[in-house]
């Protein structure tokens, strides 16, 4: 016989046990798109305690929809191995282009990050940062439904040695930091905003722009180009994957 209340208790007990265990971590990542997932997996594989907060119900960012809703993504030579290593079936489409099913790509990236030890909490919004003595030392989070409803409910805090802004085009964490903590360590000292589509340049710069932009705060994926004022690149995702790998390598070397 199934007891409804016992079902509830087991859900609540497990959730809060896992959540409590991730209130102090090595790395907190805002955004579970492809760059955030690769970064989380790589850091967890190195033995770091990683938590990823995704504001939406479904992690995966813009990769789910492929191009215009067609569930196919493109990656290029030099990045295709990042999908193959997590078990994605990749097809050689010629001239250095490779295609993959977008849904399979997200599912495998998610599974690999979780299996490596990264913990993902969905429907959680990073609304602020923990700023102490000139350094970002964690994130301030709230329930996404609370944020969407516009309710005045105080958030809670997660402590982390490093914070990654992987929120994509909006660069949400960086906007908060420039507004409340001070200038970013960029040429213009602020989030410049992404430029119009130019895939060839955007794919290169998304990796080049992956860096620490404020003590304790790192940028990856489309967020990196949005902060630095570089182009967007549409449904080609190789640079996103390599950016996630690069930020993980840089943080691993620092911790």
C-alpha positions in Angstrom: 0.0 0.0 0.0 1.3 3.4 -0.9 1.1 6.1 1.8 0.9 9.5 0.2 2.4 11.3 3.2 5.3 8.8 3.3 6.0 9.6 -0.4 6.1 13.3 0.5 8.4 12.8 3.5 10.9 10.9 1.3 10.9 13.6 -1.3 11.4 16.4 1.3 14.0 14.4 3.3 16.2 13.7 0.3 16.0 17.1 -1.2 16.9 19.0 2.0 19.7 16.6 2.9 21.3 17.1 -0.5 20.6 20.9 -0.5 22.1 21.3 3.0 25.2 19.4 1.9 25.7 22.0 -0.9 25.5 25.2 1.0 29.3 25.3 1.1 31.0 24.3 -2.1 34.2 24.8 -4.1 32.4 26.1 -7.2 28.9 27.5 -7.7 27.7 27.8 -11.2 24.8 30.0 -12.3 23.2 28.4 -15.4 23.0 24.8 -16.6 23.5 25.4 -20.3 26.2 23.5 -22.3 29.1 25.6 -21.0 27.9 25.4 -17.4 27.4 21.6 -17.7 30.8 21.0 -19.2 32.5 23.2 -16.6 30.6 21.4 -13.8 31.5 18.0 -15.1 35.2 18.8 -15.6 35.5 20.4 -12.1 33.7 17.5 -10.4 36.0 15.0 -12.2 38.9 16.9 -10.7 37.4 16.2 -7.2 35.9 19.7 -6.6 32.5 20.0 -4.9 30.2 21.7 -7.5 26.7 23.0 -7.4 24.8 24.2 -10.5 21.7 26.4 -10.1 19.3 26.6 -13.1 16.5 29.1 -13.0 14.2 27.2 -15.4 12.5 23.8 -14.9 14.6 22.2 -17.6 18.4 22.5 -17.6 20.2 22.6 -20.9 19.9 26.3 -22.0 19.4 27.0 -25.6 20.9 23.7 -26.8 17.5 21.9 -26.5 16.0 23.7 -29.5 18.9 23.3 -31.9 18.4 25.8 -34.7 14.9 27.4 -34.9 13.4 24.4 -33.1 15.0 21.8 -35.4 16.6 19.4 -32.9 20.1 19.4 -34.5 23.2 21.3 -33.4 26.5 21.8 -35.2 30.0 21.5 -33.7 33.3 21.9 -35.5 36.6 20.2 -35.5 38.5 20.7 -32.3 35.3 20.6 -30.2 33.6 17.4 -31.4 35.4 15.3 -28.9 33.6 17.1 -26.1 30.3 15.6 -27.2 31.8 12.2 -28.1 33.4 11.8 -24.7 29.9 11.9 -23.0 28.5 9.4 -25.5 26.7 11.6 -28.0 26.4 10.2 -31.5 28.1 12.7 -33.8 27.9 12.7 -37.6 30.5 14.1 -39.9 28.7 16.5 -42.2 31.8 17.4 -44.2 34.1 20.4 -44.5 34.8 20.4 -40.8 31.2 20.5 -39.6 29.7 17.8 -37.4 26.0 17.4 -36.4 24.4 15.9 -33.4 20.9 15.5 -32.0 20.3 18.4 -29.7 18.1 16.5 -27.2 20.6 13.7 -27.0 23.4 16.2 -26.5 21.7 17.9 -23.6 20.7 14.7 -22.0 24.2 13.3 -22.2 25.9 16.4 -21.0 23.5 16.5 -18.0 24.0 12.8 -17.2 27.8 13.1 -17.4 27.8 16.2 -15.1 25.6 14.4 -12.5 27.6 11.2 -12.7 30.8 13.1 -12.2 29.4 14.5 -8.9 28.0 17.9 -9.8 24.7 18.6 -8.1 22.1 20.5 -10.2 19.2 22.3 -8.5 16.6 23.6 -11.0 14.0 26.3 -10.5 16.5 28.3 -8.5 17.6 31.8 -9.5 20.9 33.4 -8.6 19.8 36.9 -7.7 22.9 38.3 -6.0 26.4 37.4 -4.9 28.1 37.1 -1.5 30.6 39.9 -1.6 33.2 40.0 1.3 36.4 42.0 1.5 36.7 42.7 -2.2 35.9 39.2 -3.4 32.9 37.2 -4.6 32.6 34.4 -2.0 29.3 32.8 -3.1 25.9 33.3 -4.5 22.5 34.5 -3.2 19.6 32.4 -4.4 15.9 32.4 -4.4 13.1 30.2 -5.8 12.4 31.0 -9.4 8.6 30.9 -8.9 9.0 33.5 -6.0 11.0 35.7 -8.4 8.5 35.3 -11.2 5.6 36.2 -8.9 7.4 39.3 -7.7 7.1 38.4 -4.1 9.1 40.2 -1.4 10.8 37.1 0.1 14.3 37.1 1.4 16.8 34.8 -0.3 19.4 32.5 1.1 23.2 32.2 0.6 25.6 29.6 -0.8 29.3 29.9 0.0 31.8 29.1 -2.8 35.5 29.5 -3.5 34.7 30.4 -7.1 31.5 31.5 -8.9 30.9 30.9 -12.6 28.4 33.1 -14.5 27.1 30.7 -17.2 23.7 32.6 -17.6 24.2 33.1 -21.3 23.1 36.2 -23.3 21.9 38.0 -20.2 25.1 37.7 -18.1 22.9 38.1 -15.1 25.5 37.6 -12.3 28.0 40.0 -14.0 25.3 42.7 -14.2 24.7 42.3 -10.4 28.4 42.6 -9.6 29.0 45.7 -11.7 26.0 47.3 -10.2 26.7 46.5 -6.5 30.3 45.5 -6.1 32.3 47.5 -8.6 33.8 47.6 -12.0 34.5 44.3 -13.9 38.1 43.6 -14.9 37.4 44.2 -18.5 38.5 46.9 -20.9 35.3 48.9 -20.3 34.7 47.8 -16.7 31.2 46.7 -17.4 29.0 44.3 -19.4 29.2 45.6 -23.0 26.5 43.4 -24.4 26.6 40.9 -27.2 26.9 41.8 -30.9 24.9 40.5 -33.9 25.5 37.1 -35.4 29.0 36.3 -36.7 29.6 32.6 -36.0 33.2 32.4 -37.1 34.3 35.2 -34.9 31.9 34.4 -32.1 33.1 30.8 -31.8 36.7 32.0 -31.4 36.0 34.8 -29.0 33.8 32.8 -26.7 36.8 30.7 -25.8 39.2 33.7 -25.7 36.9 35.7 -23.5 36.5 32.9 -20.9 38.2 34.4 -17.8 38.0 35.8 -14.3 36.3 39.2 -14.5 36.1 40.1 -10.8 37.9 38.4 -7.9 36.1 35.1 -7.5 33.8 35.5 -10.5 34.4 33.8 -13.8 32.6 33.9 -17.1 31.9 31.1 -19.6 29.8 30.4 -22.7 27.7 33.1 -24.3 28.0 35.1 -21.1 31.7 35.6 -21.9 30.9 37.2 -25.3 28.0 39.2 -23.8 30.3 40.7 -21.2 33.1 41.5 -23.7 30.9 42.7 -26.5 31.6 39.9 -29.0 29.2 38.4 -31.5 26.6 35.7 -30.9 26.9 32.5 -33.0 23.6 30.8 -33.2 23.2 26.9 -33.2 26.9 26.1 -33.4 28.0 24.9 -30.0 31.7 24.0 -30.2 32.9 27.2 -28.6 30.4 26.8 -25.8 31.8 23.3 -24.9 35.4 24.5 -25.1 34.7 27.5 -23.0 33.2 25.3 -20.3 36.3 23.2 -20.4 38.6 26.2 -20.3 37.0 27.8 -17.3 37.2 24.5 -15.4 40.9 24.2 -16.1 41.6 27.7 -15.0 39.6 27.4 -11.8 41.1 24.0 -11.0 44.6 25.5 -11.3 43.5 28.2 -8.9 41.8 26.2 -6.2 
